[in-house]
């Protein structure tokens, strides 16, 4: 599979939110929540966007403490991590204040715990610098943020990432597949994947394997009749296999 970044409809939603929030009145209201179901491609989309745009991208961890969060932010910006928490935070804030590039925090559900201590660290940095921050989480993440009014009041926009359209799937295949795939099969990939990027990429990988094994230059729907293009593990599948065994 080829490397490549696909500008899907979800990417367009992110860019539109960025443009709108850049024009905000209160500079501290620069928080954008990005939410979507699992497998839809949130991490791949936002990380590649960050890399291409020069933004700061950090994936939150369940084990994060305040210091671990500050150290990882400093790492991403190539800054010295030595010293007290406030010194490391000051270096990150200073660099962001000068460069004014957005931050993207993926797996942001890990930030919300019994207290708002980790979001408070982020708030300190973005309030001081006026930097835009994208928090990327699961579909119920906005409800977690809403528990903390002083954090929620800084949310300028919520971006809902949607399942891929047929056009998105076609663009993804054009950018990433090493073999040509006909439109009928593209529609089948879209249907079986339910518009989830993870499953689309799995389907492309499977089709490429079959194509290379059979010497197909272009894969048509009839070539893979009866084959499952992409599978998603669940408990029902496991139960079925045990029953069959």
N, C-alpha and C positions, 0 to 999 in steps of 0.2 A: 504494500500500500504506500502511495506517495504521501509525502508531507505537504501540508497546505492548510491555509486558513480560509474557511468558508464564511462569507458575509450573509448569514441567514437573516430571516425576519427578526429573530431574537437579537442579533447583533444590531440591527437597525433600531430596535427598541432601546437598547442601551445607549446608542449614540444620540438618539433624540432626547432621552432623559438627561444626558450629560449637557447638551446644549441648553435645555430649559433651566437646569439647576445652576449653570454658570451665570445666568442672568438674575439670580435670586436677589432679594433685598437684604435680608439679614444674613451676614456672612457665616454665622455659626450654624445656619440651617442648610448645611451642605451634605447631609446624609442621604444616601440613596439605598433603599433596600431592594435587593434583587432576589426574587424567590421563584421556586419551581420544583416539580416533583423529581425524584431520583431518576438518574439515567438520561435526563433530558439534555445534558451537555453543559451544565452551568460552569463546571470547573475548567473544562477545555476551552470554552468560549472566552471566559473572563481572563484566564491566564494568558492565552494567546493575544488577546486584545491588549493586555498590560505589556507584554513583551514588545509587540509591534509599536505601541504608543509611548514606551518609556515610562510607564506608570509603575508604582510600587505594588507588587503582588505578594501577599503572604497568606499561607493557609493556616488557619487557627487549629490548635491542637487541644484535645481533651485534657491533656496534662499541663496546659499553660498556667503559669503563675504570672503575676505582673512583670517580674524580672525576665521570665522566659519570653514574654511577648515583646518587651522592650529590646531584648538582645536580638530577637529574630528580625525586628524592624531595622535595627541598626545594621545587622548583617546584610540585609537586602540593599541597603543604601551605601554599603562599604564604609561604615563608620566604626570608630573605636568603641568597644563595649566595656572598657574599664571604668571603674568609679561607681558611685552610688546611683540608685535608680534615677534620681532627678537629673544627674549629670548626663546619663545615657539618653534620657528623654529630651533633654535640652539640645543635644546634638542632632537628634532626629528632627525635632521641631525647627531648629535653625536651618537645616538643609531643605526641609519642605517649604519653609517660609520664603526661601530664596528661589527655589525651582518651581514652586506652585504646581506640582504634578499630583494628580489624584492618587489615593491609596485604594487598593482593592483587597478586602479581607474575605477569603473564601472559607467555607465551613463555619460560618459565623454563628451557627447554633451553639458552638462550644463557648462562645463569649458570654452567653446568658446563663447564669447559675442562680444560686440562692441569694446572691447579692449582685450589684452592678459594678463590682470593682474593676473588671476588665474593660467594659464599655466606658467607665470613667476615665481610664488611661487614654483611650482613643479620643474621648471627648476633650480632654485637656489639650491634646495635640492639635486636633482640628479646630477647636475654638480659637486657639492662639494663632494658628497659621492661616485659617480660612480655607484650608485645603478641602477639596471634595473627597468624600469617602464612600465607597460602595461596599455594602455588607451583603454577602452572597449566602443564602441559606435555603432551607427546605420550605415547603409551601406554608407551614404554620409559623415560620420564624417571625413575621410581623406581630403576631399575637404575643410572642415572648417579649419583644421590644416594648409593646404597649404597656407592659406591667410597670415600666419605669417612665413616668411622665416627663421628667427632665431630659431623658434621652429621646423619647418619642417626639417631643416638641421640635427636635432638630431634623426630623425626617422631612425632606422636601419632596420626595417622590418614591413610589413603590413600583418597581418594574416587574411585571408578571411574565416569566418566560413560558412560552407556549410550546406544545408539541410541534415538531417540524411539519411543514407543509410538503406536498408532493414536489413543489418547486425547490424547496430546501434540500430534499433528498436528492433530487436530480443534480443540483449544484454541488452537493457534497461528493457524489459519485464522480462528477466531471473533474473535481479537484483532486480526488484521492485515489480513485480506482485505477489499477494498472491495466485493466481490460475494458473494452467497451461493453455496455449493458443496455439492452433495449428498453423502450419506454414501458412496455407491458410488465417487464420484470421490476423496473423501478417502482411501479405502482404496487406490485406485490410486496416489495421490501417495505414500502411505506405502510402498507396495511399490517404486515406481520410485526413490524417494530413499534406500531402505535405512535410513531413520530418521535421515538426516543433515540437520540444520537448514538448512545452507547450500543444499542442493538443494530442500528443502521451500519455502524462500523464493523460490528461482528458479522453481519450479513455480507458486507463487501469482502471481508477477509475470507469467508467461506467460499464465496463465488470465485475469488481469485485462485484459491486452492484447486477447486474443481476445473477451472479453465486451464490452469497450467498442466494439470494431470491429463487432460483430454486434448490439449492443443487447440482450444477454442480461441479465436481472435476476438470474437464478439459473442457475448453470452445472451441467449434469448430465453424467454420464459419457458419454452418447451424443453430446453436443455435440463432444467432443474425441476420439472414436474414431479410432485410427490416428495420433494426434499424440504426439510425445515430450514429456512434461511437463517433464522436467528432464534435462539432459545433463551429463556429467562428462568433461572432456578426458582422454584417455590416448593412449599411443603406438600402440595397436592401431587406434584410430579414425583417426589420421593415416596409418598404413600402408594402411588400407582405402581412404581417399580417394585416395591416390596411385595405388593399383592401379586404381581405377575411372577415374581421369583418364587 
